[in-house]
Amino acid sequence: MLSMTTLMSNVAIVTTLPRLQNYFNSVENIEFYSRLIVTLPSFTIAIFAPFLGFIISKVGKKKSALFALTLFALTGSAGLYLDKIEYFLISRALFGIAVATLMIVTTSLVGDYFDEEQRHKFMGYQSAFMAVGGVFFVFGGGFLSDISWRLPFGIYLIGFLLLPMALFFLYEVPKSVEINENKNINYFPKKLFFIYFLAFFYMLIFFVLPTQMPFLLIDHFGASGKMAGSIIALAFLSNAVGAITFTKLKKRFTFPTIYILGLTIVAFGFTGVGLVNDIHLFYITASILGFGGGVMMTNMVSWMLSFTTYELRVKASGYMTGSLFLGQFFSPIAFHPLLSFVGVQNFFEIVGSILFIIIGLTLFIKRFF
């Protein structure tokens, strides 16, 4: 449930962005600011996640989770009543600190609670809950945005509902009882930095789905907020299926192979979104994209945890969190020039083609070098 509030929590308000943009149409550069409302928490997380990892290791994971849930609910729901774009941006920046703390805590606790084999299985379920959170946030946000553009911000009040659960069910694992710990505790594996880069690249690509798809569906195909939310929600539901599928794939394939497999599925999803003309076909193509993303996300976090020790786990999780959300933040910024030049739907097709080229080059290099 904690993980449900983390990675895709920003997307609760994506379907309300066009209406928020209209409400603040007198504000200069509101098109940029409206997208920044979604991505600013990601920037805050990317900057502060490594430092938060240090603070969490000192304060304790349970106390940090309780504080973060409170901040999550207060700052996330602030859009219900704020009426200045500057205050929106400040609240979203603080919201990012809450999300970063929750993600570091949940990731590191998985490493504390489970050994290698159990960890792979649980990571599938945890990533599935993240995806279910995406379904809840996106579909709920789409439904509420048809009533009022402010109402989707109320979804973040779920943080208050999770407070008693965190209070009674979370527990700290003493260092002395952690199992299967046989690594050099002072060694920070260099391979982790490669995984961080892959995590950044994954989120740079995948976050196009929640940030650009609403504009494609609503502005170009005339979809309602409810329908746009349902399409993206189904993509996140497929993401959950992909996350659970990871457990079976890991029994047969290595982490790098699963990453390439997931990226290939994502490439098919992007290409499909770029080619279809019937709005109902987006339920299929967006779901393909979501399924591949679920496989990739679970694979990366499990891959990262396989290199960590008890002492390094919070620090490594902080860097992982920073890498993922740095990709979220730069996603709309990096792709904005191409989007402006070719249009949203053509953009999806081009990204899919580029991914296929990257996959082909990777397989070629892997085979011959």
N, C-alpha and C positions, 0 to 999 in steps of 0.2 A: 504493500500500500504506500509505503514511503517512496519507493522507486517510481510509482505511478505519478507522483507530483513533480518529477525532475525533468527528464530529458525533453519531453514534448509539452511541458506546461505552458511554454510561450505561445503555443498554437491555439490556445483557447479563444484568442481574440482575432485570429487571422480573418475570419469571415466578416468581422465587423469593421475591418479597416476601410473598405470603400465608403461606408456610411460615416465613420469617424472623419474621414477625409472631407466629406461633404459638409459636415458640421463645422469644421474648422477651415472652410474654404477661403476665409479672409486672411488666414495666416500664410505668409510668404513661404514657399518651399514646403507646403504641407504634405505633398506627395512623398517627399524624402522623410519628413518627420513621422509620418504615419507608419512607414516601414521600420523606422528607427525604434518606435515603441515596441515592436516585436523583437528586434535584434539587440537593443541596448543591454538587456539583461545578459545576453550571451557575451558581450564585450566585458561587462563587469566581472562575470564569472571567469573569463579567460585571464583577466589581469590579476584577480584576487585569489583564485583557486589554490595556487601553490602556497600562498601565505596562510590561507584558511586551513590548509592541511596541517601546518605547524601549530596553529592555535587549537585545532580540534584535538591533536595529540596531547596537548597540555590540559585542556579543559575536560576532555572526556567525550566520547561519542554520543552517549545518551543525552547529556546536558546540552550538547551542541544541537542535537536533533530537536529537542523541545523548544529551544530558542528559535531555531530556523523555521519550525512549523508556525510559530506565532508570527514571526516576521513575514512569512509567506502569505498568511491570511490577511494581515493588516495592509501590506503594501500591494499585494495582488488585487485586492478588492477596492483599492483607492479610486479606480476609474469609475466607480459608481457615482461619485460626487465631485470629482475634480473638474475644473472648468477652464484651466489654462494649460496649454501644451507644455510649458516649462515644468509644471508640477507633475504632469504625466511622466515626463522623462526622468525626473528625480525619483519618483515612486518605482519606476521600472528598474532603475539602477540598484536601488535597495532590494528590490525583489530578486535581482540576480544573485546577491550575496546569500539570500535564503536558499535559493535553488542549488547554488554551488555547495553549500554546507550539507544539504540533504543528500546530494549525489555522492559526495566524498564519504559520508557516514555509511550510506547503504552499500556502496561498493566495497569499502574496507571491511565491513561487518560480514559480508559474504565470505571473504577470505578468512576471517576469524572463526566463523561458525562451521565451515565445511572443509574437508580435505579435497584432494584433486578430483577424484571420480565423482563424489557427491556435488562438488562445486560446479562441474559442467552441467549436471542435471538441473541444479537450482538456478544457474545463470539463465537457462532457457526459460524457466518459469518467471524469473525476475524481469527479464527482457519482455516477456509476454505481458506482464503487468504494466510495464512502461507503455507498451503498445495499447493496452486496454485503456490506460490513462489518456493516450492520444485520442482514442475513440470517444471517450467521455468528454474530454475537453473540446475537441473539434465539433462533434455532432451537437453537444450541448450548446457550444458557442454559436453554431450556425442556427440552431432553433431559436435561441434567445435573441440573436441579432435581428431576426425578422420582427420581433416585438419592439426592441429598443437597442440601439447600438451600445448602451451602457451596461445592459444586463449581463453580457458574457463575463464581465469583470467579477461578478458575484460568485462565479464558479470557484474562485480561489479561496472562498471561505471554507472549503473542504479541509483546509489546514487545521481549523479549530476542531473539526470532527475527529481528526487523526491524533490529536494531542493525547487524549486518555489512552489510546492504544499504544502509543510510543512510551507513555509513562509506565504502563503495566507490563508490556511484553518485551521491550528492548532490555538487553543486559550487556555489560562489558565482559569481555573474555580475558581473564588473567593471562599474562604472557606465559606463565609456567605450564598451563594446561593445553596450549595450542598443539595440535597434532601435526605429524609429518613435517617437522621443521628441521631441515638438515642443510641449509644453505648458509653461506657466509653473510652474516647480518650486516656487515659494513660495506658490502659490494652492491653498487647500483648498476645493474646490467645495462650495457650500452644498447642491447637489442630493444630495450624499452623505448628509446628515442625513435627508432624506426616505427614501432607500433603507434607512438604518439602522432607521427606524421601520417600514418595510414588512417588514424582516427580523425585527424583534421581533414584529410582529403574526403573521407566518407561523409562527414557532416557538411562539408562545403557543397557536395553534390546533393545529398539526400534532403537537405533543408530547403531546396528549391520546391519540393512538393508542397509543404504547408504555406510557404511565403508567396509563391507565384500561381499555384493552381487556383486559388479563389478568384484572382483577377481574370484568369483564362475562362473560368466557368461562369462568373457573374457578368463580366464586362463584354466577353466575346460570344458567349452562348446563351446569355440571358437567364441563367439559373438563379433560383432563389437562394437565400442564405442557408435554408434548410437542406436543399438538394446539394449545394456545394459542400456543406458540412457532412452530409451522408456519404458522399463520394470519398472525401478525404478520410472520414472515419473508417470506411471499409478498407482503405489502404492501410490504416494503422491496425485494423483487425487482422489483416493478412500479415502485417509485421509481426504480430503475436504468434501466428502460425509458423512463420519463418524462424522466430526465436526458439520455439519448442523443437522445430526440426533440427536445429543445430546439434542437439544432444545425440541424435542418431548419426548425423554426418560426422561428428567428432570420433565416433568409434571406427570410422573407415578412412578418414582423411586427416591431413595435418592442418594446422592453423592457416598457413599461407595458401594452401589449396582451397580451403573453404572461403577465404577472403576473395580469391579470384572467381570462384563459383558464384558467390553472392553478387559481386560486381557485374558479372555477366547478366544475371537476372535483372539487376537494376538497369543495365543498358537496354535490355529488351523493353522494360517498362517505360523508360524515357522515350524511346523511339516510337512505341505504341501511342503514347500520349500526343506525340507530335504529328501522328498520321491520321488519327480518327476524326471523323466529321460529325458523327452522331453522338450527342451528349451522353447517351446511355452507355456507350462503349467505354466511357471513362471509368465506369465501375470495374471493368476488367483490366484495363491498362494500368490504372493507378494501383490496383491490387497487386499486380505483378511487381511493380516498383516497390511497394510496401513489403512484400514477401522477401525480396532480395535484401532490402535494408535490415529486416529482422535477423536474417542469417548473419549478415556482416557485423551488426552491432554486438550481438551476443558473442560472436567469435572473437572480436577485438578485446572486450573486457575480460573474457576468460583467458585469452592469450596473455594479457598484461598481468593478471593475477598469478599465472603459472610461474612468473619470474620473481615474485615478491616474497619477502619474509614478513614476520610480524612487525619488526621495527620499521620496515620500509613501506608497509602497505598503505598507510594514510598518505604519506608523501607521494608515492607512486599514483595513488588514486586522485590526488590533487592535480598532478600534472596531466593525467588522463582526462579529468573533467575540464581542465583548462583547454586542452587540445580540441575536444569535442565542441565546446562552446565558442572557441575561436573560429572554428569552421562555420558555426551557425551565424556568427556576427558578420564574417566576411562574405557569406554566400550571396546576399542581395547586392552587396557593394561590388564584389568582383564581377558579377554577371550583369550589372545594370547597363553598361555600354552595349553589350551584345543584345540584351533584351530590347533596348531602345532602337537598335538598328534593324533587327529582324522580326520583332514581334514575339509575343509570348509562346504561341504554339510552335512556330518554327524554331524557337529557342530550344524547346524540349527535344525536337528531332535532331538538332545539331549536337546537343550535349550527349544524346544517345550514341550518335556516330563517333564522337570523340572518345567516348568510353570504350567502344569496340576497338578503336585504333590502339588505345592504351593497353587493353587486354591482349591484343595480338602481339604488340611489341614486348610485353612482359613475358608471354609464353615463349616467344622466339629467343629472348635473352636467357630465360631459364633453361631452355633446351640446349643451346649452343655455347653458353658461357658458364 
